[in-house]
Amino acid sequence: MSIEVWLVYFGTVLAFMFPPGASHILMLSNSIGSGFKKSIATACGDLSANFLQMMAASIGLAASLHSSQQVFIVIKWAGVAYLVYSGLRLLFSNQSPLKSSPPRSIKSLYWQGFITSASNPKAIIFFAALFPQFISASEPLLPQFIALSITYLVIDGLFLCFYGKLAAFFAEKFQSNIGQYLNKISGSLLIAAAMVLGVKNID
């Protein structure tokens, strides 16, 4: 893969990342509620699901997924329901996140990130459509796949960390004023993430 091709791919992924998606909004929510360091587990969950989606795309599952709209819809709305449920629990919680509310575990934050990303099976189709545009048939496939995958994961990880760090900064800066509302803010962001995932086209 030439540096010119890689730069075009880099710019394409960068442009794709700018509008915040469901995983980015989830990162905002978990950074506010659990702090930036713990919310890194959410980013790891998201990136793990992305990598599996890349692998699925590379072995040809995109075609079967695209032809099975019912499976697509079930996976998607299961993820939406999970986010809405999590958001409503926070919205109607009477516990203060600064006092008696039990801390979220690294494991639960990881799986929340994983489920949110995995609930968008159209990502498999996205990767299946994106990667071939930048892969040369005259060069070994595996090194090109690794380069494209690592580039995407690094960019996505940086965006997730940016959103997480930004949310944690404002949560800490204005903690005295908004501390009692952190559950409400986090819950609202989770529901917003569900809405972003829910309005994605399925065709």
C-alpha positions in Angstrom: 0.0 0.0 0.0 1.4 3.3 -1.1 1.6 6.3 1.3 -0.7 8.2 -1.1 -3.4 5.6 -0.8 -3.0 5.4 2.9 -3.4 9.2 3.2 -6.6 9.1 1.3 -7.9 6.3 3.5 -6.8 8.3 6.6 -8.7 11.4 5.4 -11.8 9.3 4.6 -11.9 7.7 8.1 -11.2 11.1 9.7 -14.1 12.6 7.9 -16.4 9.7 8.8 -15.5 10.1 12.5 -16.3 13.8 12.9 -20.1 13.4 13.4 -20.4 11.8 16.8 -22.0 8.4 16.8 -23.7 6.2 19.4 -20.4 5.0 20.8 -19.0 8.5 21.2 -22.1 9.6 23.1 -21.8 6.5 25.3 -18.2 7.5 26.0 -19.5 11.0 27.1 -22.0 9.4 29.4 -19.6 6.9 31.0 -16.9 9.5 31.4 -19.3 11.8 33.3 -20.6 9.0 35.5 -17.4 6.9 36.1 -14.5 9.2 35.2 -12.2 9.1 32.2 -9.8 6.4 33.3 -12.6 3.8 33.9 -14.4 4.8 30.8 -11.4 3.7 28.7 -12.9 0.3 29.2 -15.9 1.5 27.2 -13.6 2.5 24.4 -11.9 -0.9 24.5 -15.3 -2.6 24.2 -16.2 -0.5 21.2 -12.9 -1.1 19.5 -13.1 -4.9 20.2 -16.5 -5.0 18.4 -15.1 -2.9 15.5 -12.3 -5.4 15.1 -14.6 -8.4 15.0 -16.8 -6.5 12.5 -13.7 -5.9 10.3 -12.9 -9.6 10.5 -16.5 -10.5 9.6 -16.4 -8.2 6.6 -13.1 -9.7 5.5 -14.5 -13.3 5.4 -17.6 -12.3 3.5 -20.4 -12.1 6.1 -21.5 -8.8 4.8 -23.4 -10.3 1.9 -25.3 -12.7 4.1 -26.1 -10.0 6.7 -27.3 -7.6 4.0 -29.6 -10.3 2.7 -31.1 -11.0 6.1 -32.9 -7.9 7.1 -34.7 -9.6 10.0 -31.4 -10.6 11.7 -30.1 -7.0 11.1 -33.2 -5.5 12.7 -33.2 -7.8 15.8 -29.5 -7.1 16.6 -30.0 -3.4 16.1 -33.1 -3.0 18.2 -31.7 -5.2 20.9 -28.9 -2.8 21.3 -31.2 0.2 21.2 -33.4 -1.4 24.0 -30.3 -2.1 26.1 -29.2 1.6 25.9 -32.6 2.9 26.7 -33.0 0.6 29.7 -29.6 1.7 31.0 -30.4 5.3 30.5 -33.8 5.1 32.2 -32.2 3.4 35.2 -30.0 6.4 35.6 -32.7 8.9 35.0 -35.0 7.5 37.6 -32.3 6.6 40.1 -32.6 8.3 43.5 -29.0 7.7 44.4 -26.4 10.5 44.1 -23.4 9.5 41.9 -21.2 11.4 44.3 -22.3 9.6 47.4 -23.9 6.2 47.8 -24.2 5.1 44.1 -22.0 1.9 43.6 -19.2 2.4 41.2 -19.5 0.9 37.7 -17.1 -2.0 37.2 -14.5 -2.1 34.4 -16.2 -5.2 33.1 -19.7 -3.6 32.8 -18.2 -0.5 31.1 -16.4 -2.7 28.6 -19.4 -4.8 27.7 -21.6 -1.7 27.4 -19.1 -0.3 24.8 -19.0 -3.7 23.1 -22.7 -4.2 22.9 -23.3 -0.7 21.7 -20.9 -1.1 18.8 -21.9 -4.6 18.0 -25.5 -3.5 17.8 -24.7 -1.7 14.6 -24.2 -4.7 12.3 -24.3 -2.4 9.3 -20.7 -1.6 10.3 -19.8 -4.9 8.8 -21.2 -3.8 5.5 -19.5 -0.4 5.9 -16.1 -2.1 6.3 -16.8 -4.5 3.4 -17.5 -1.5 1.2 -14.7 0.7 2.5 -11.7 -1.7 2.6 -11.8 -2.8 -1.1 -11.5 0.8 -2.3 -8.0 0.9 -0.8 -6.8 -2.6 -1.3 -4.6 -3.5 -4.3 -5.1 -7.0 -5.7 -1.5 -7.1 -6.8 -0.2 -6.9 -3.2 -0.5 -9.3 -0.3 -3.9 -9.0 1.3 -3.1 -9.5 5.0 -0.6 -6.6 5.4 -3.1 -4.2 3.8 -5.9 -5.5 6.0 -3.8 -5.0 9.1 -2.8 -1.5 8.0 -6.4 -0.4 7.3 -7.7 -2.0 10.5 -5.0 -0.5 12.8 -5.5 3.0 11.2 -9.2 2.9 11.7 -9.0 1.6 15.3 -6.3 4.2 16.3 -8.4 7.1 14.8 -11.6 5.8 16.5 -9.8 5.3 19.8 -8.4 8.8 19.7 -11.9 10.2 19.0 -13.4 8.2 21.9 -10.7 9.4 24.2 -11.2 13.0 23.2 -14.9 12.8 23.9 -14.3 11.0 27.2 -11.6 13.4 28.4 -13.7 16.4 27.4 -16.7 15.0 29.3 -14.7 14.2 32.4 -13.1 17.6 32.4 -16.4 19.4 32.4 -17.9 17.0 34.9 -15.0 17.7 37.3 -14.9 21.4 36.7 -18.6 21.9 37.4 -19.0 19.1 39.9 -20.2 21.4 42.7 -23.0 22.7 40.4 -24.1 19.7 38.5 -23.1 16.8 40.8 -26.7 16.1 41.8 -27.6 15.9 38.1 -24.9 13.6 36.9 -27.2 10.5 36.8 -29.7 12.5 34.8 -27.1 13.8 32.4 -25.5 10.3 31.9 -29.0 8.7 31.5 -30.0 11.3 28.9 -26.8 10.7 26.9 -27.4 7.0 26.9 -30.9 7.5 25.5 -29.4 9.9 23.0 -27.0 7.2 21.9 -29.9 4.8 21.5 -31.6 7.3 19.3 -28.5 7.8 17.1 -28.3 4.0 16.7 -32.0 3.7 16.1 -32.3 6.2 13.3 -29.5 4.6 11.3 -30.9 3.3 8.0 -31.1 -0.5 7.6 -31.1 -0.7 3.8 
